[in-house]
Amino acid sequence: MAWKDQLQDARFRGQVFDCVSVEDRYRRRVARHPYPYVAGEDVEDLGRDSQEINIKAVFFGDDYLARLQQFINVLEMPDAGELVHPVFGVVNPAQLLDWSIKHDADDVDYAIIELQFIRATPAEAIFASAVPSNRTAMLSDAANNVRSVAINTFAKATHKLTGLKGAIARANALRGALAATLGKLRNMVRNVVGDLDMLADLPRSFAMALVAGLAGLVDIRSFDKAHLTSDWKALSRTFGDLVRTPAESTDLPSPLDRLSGTPTGEVPAVAGGKPLQPGAAAPVVEGGTGTAPANGDTRTATDVAMGTVADDIGRTTALMQSLVTAQLAEVAASILAGEVESPSLSTAEVERIANDTRQAAETAIMLHRAYQPADDARPVIEALRTIAYECQEAARAVIHARPPLIRRTVPAQTNLHLLAFHWYGDYTRAAELARLNPRLTQPNFVQAGEVLNAYAQ
């Protein structure tokens, strides 16, 4: 007999129960198209609806109430689960829709539960861009784009110095600043950058050596799970000190200090650093035409627009800040990609990484606005804006990939391992609770009533 040999024990989420009847219902979805003056109608088959499973379960005996309550606890759990159909076998996933419990005075120690399930069919993701790994890859691409346009803009501006009065003295000053910058970088990262003194003669060579040196500063740090935050802070400080080197080597005020003294949202209107007076016309660099020099000034309009040695240092600082931003974005992309696989940072720490990268991008944008003509600065600014946006979206995707963060009250004096098992049924999540609560100094003595950060599920 088929029932004798093949009938299975009914169960839901591993909880076995007795049943007296089961009914399966199937229905096809159709689109009906009736036409006037035509007998009948056209019917379009749109596929089969979900399988409906109606089961009548029974609990009886002296201990039926305890078993019934245990089964109700299983039914209260959210989301779909595995159902073992007594005739057709495993239905996974099966979503419980509703249930009812019936007691009758004529049936002592006996309860009937009528259950209604449907077979769930998970949908495929439509918007692939929402996947955190895709966002981190887009952030890396944006960093490469910033490097390219920033180097081209710097090379173009440096090339214009060759036709200016006093170009030799300015070129020597700029060459000394570039050599000093690469020399400082060589002291930080030995055997990463080659012959620095020779590379300082060419703007593109300087930029490529700088890119290699910044990558070397990243490589000397482990960025393992235990030191992610400290390594990120140290790298940010090192990059910040390095960006100030060109100004320090020429005993000039750092362009960064000038920006810090500028009201929010404003930048110096001319390369020389003095804001234009209301109604004054800005000099035009392209083509060597623009506002005429002041009386007694023998420089051409292009000379005026290109400014002084301080402006050369400003353009160099803008390049370095852009390359630093690109390098920080790549490191942030790597960290956030690792967070997708195995989370180790709190939400606040993920936000800090995103905010530091976006702040670096904002500083680079302000430097380019201050020291580059608008037409030359625009491609770099747009690329930096893309980095800021992609970094924000990558961090958002990583945070949203986790369960919602809530505040939970500790029910009794315990330790994090027991608390993790009590809340999640998994003691290994104790490390997660410790990470979400960095101010918790004694993880083995958590007091009752203490409020902790924890994931909702």
Beta strands, then each sheet from edge to edge (+ up, - down):
strand 1: 11-12
strand 2: 15-16
strand 3: 18-25
strand 4: 28-34
strand 5: 41-48
strand 6: 52-60
strand 7: 81-85
strand 8: 89-103
strand 9: 110-119
strand 10: 405-409
strand 11: 451-455
sheet 1: 2+ 1- 7+ 8- 9+ 6- 3+
sheet 2: 4+ 5-
sheet 3: 10+ 11-
end
